[in-house]
């Protein structure tokens, strides 16, 4: 094995302007022996699922922060409950399908993830099972993780944290999950399908979860694919300690995909470890997945300060080349977002005895398209104290990070995931899915569309619900329920604007049962990117139409001049003055609160002081 250590000085934002230092180590060609080749169709189909295992609970300052936040929110909610009213939903994006992703009872927490190939074969994974379905929601097969490599790998008795991905470049699936939570038995089970058929033959390997010896094990995998490699990040923990107190380091495994697809007897992998900043290990590293296509040859990763009350720091990792090249290097930049994230409060549901855990504010999902990375994490929303979604938009050319909160004054949002939903005209369109709940609404799964035109502010659609729950989650003996540590999302690569998601929903254990559990929901989401191209004589509508709330639109002003912008009803009567005065040359974004207008059709028009009409558009205020 070849080993090297690099110490590099970098400049970046991190609570100080002083030069900061990062270090890392790298092991090449770590041998992993093939476990087995398994035909899924030859395995016995299982009808039930064991849910005897519960992931470790966190203990640290995060819990102290949450307790304080929860007390503050409980007082506020009891005082203002009667004031809560949610606006009617505009179905943008459109939910075209929504069905149960698992008929059995999942483990605790759900840990939802999903992948779909171009033929419409779906793999839905949770703790601790794999379901294969078609696009109509019909079941093809079901397996527990313990049985997937049945007869080939012994002692699979603690399987959890599954992740699945579809590789459109090779028309194959990759499945990763963990076995064991002590140094005595800790393995990262990695499977590669031999064809596009998820019910066909797979090649399975086991990566050592304790690669450095001692009493440590691997937890919480995140996977990402480039054109050539599979990347798996895990957190290395000490035995018999919580996942925060026992944390030692996060590592990145870099695997050559071709050797796994081909079923080579030995799978050679690299591991990047001792990833430190100011001599402190960086915790929880999220792979940045390619958007419309996979990246090559480099791969990005993101980390934040997930345990803090308020922070704006962002760690941008990069591995610069493929495993096969032997030339890959590791780089780290520290960026600063224009808004702050922080540990979110616990989430309320109608059963006030049981709150839902929202965990910390680690980066949960990320994608890259061109020179821009988008990422999402859970956060406290500073304006209202709710749990919401933090959406970051990184300009790789300038290292600027434009962040926004996705939130509600009624709902709590958590566990977001993001995927590409754009086209060549609008490459930064994305769909964000997340779990939702409130003291008035049972837990469910939602989606939001993000879009923007280069050089302009972000647009976020209203929230569309993939599924609304029918019961509060009540599975554990204490008052803090595990909601689901992540959600799943994937672009349908051969259907423009189509994204598939998987998430948690509160449902009864059985018909008429007095207690609720986490259900698994899979949904198909379709978006239409209708922002028109920018020209010198157009106003561009950015917001959904019809609308019931805030409309965003662009005006392209060809020169410095005085403009008058007004809203007219269909009789030609002026109903709203938007802007009157001088406006510099260039593109400007304006806002209109359409919620106070009565239902009907309206026209927005912009006219110069010389009487020249600069542009107009029609919009509808819906019910």
Secondary structure by P-SEA (a helix, b strand, c coil): cccbbbbbbbbcccccccbbbbbbccccccccccccccccccccccccccccccccccccaaaaaaaaaaaaaaaaaaacccccccccccccccccbbbbcccccccccccccccccccbbbbbbcccbbbbbcccccccccccccccccccccccccccbbbbbbbccccbbbbbbcccccccbbbbbbbbbcccccccbbbbbbcccccccccccccbbbbbbcccbbbbbbbbbcccccccccccbbbbbbbcaaaaaaccccccbbbbcccccccccccbbbbbbbcccccccbbbbbbccccccccbbbbbbbbcccccccccbbbbbbbbbccccccccccccccccbbbbbccccccccccccccccbbbbbbccccccbbbbbbbbcccccbbbbbbbccccccccbbbbbbcccccccccbbbbbbbbccccccccbbbbbbbcccbbbbbccccccbbbcccccccccccccccccbbbbbcccccccccccbbbbbccccccccccbbbbbbbbbbbbccccccccbbbbccccccccbbbbccccccbbbbbbbccccccccccccccccccccbbbbbbcccccccccbbbbbbcccccccccccccccc
